[in-house]
């Protein structure tokens, strides 16, 4: 049914609702990490020398790779939205270009995150700062990696004419 566009409205509504529930659970998941970061930074205890970040930890500068990665992710959001718009406008070739740009931006993001990990002056074992940093960025990187796979599958399906302007739920959910 998915290749023929014969899902009923109940199925489509259920899939969209399921995706919304998944996104809500992810928001709560990441909120817990942000809460831990803010809690640890606003009330450091004696185990970290009453300093946050702890003494000896050189945090990653926000104007370097993190800013570039933020720009890459925002740009990928723009390109996938453009690809979706082009699909709705029945312009398949432009939609494919938008999806390929999105894939490239996601892969470049993952490459820069790997470089950031490799050049980091601290590890996950270096206090609560290292633990929270690597948990947050690691889970976020895993989400981007899964998103790249979903967009890659959607790109192939669009290329194989599995999607059209009326039937592209897989692409919508991947985006």
Beta strands, then each sheet from edge to edge (+ up, - down):
end
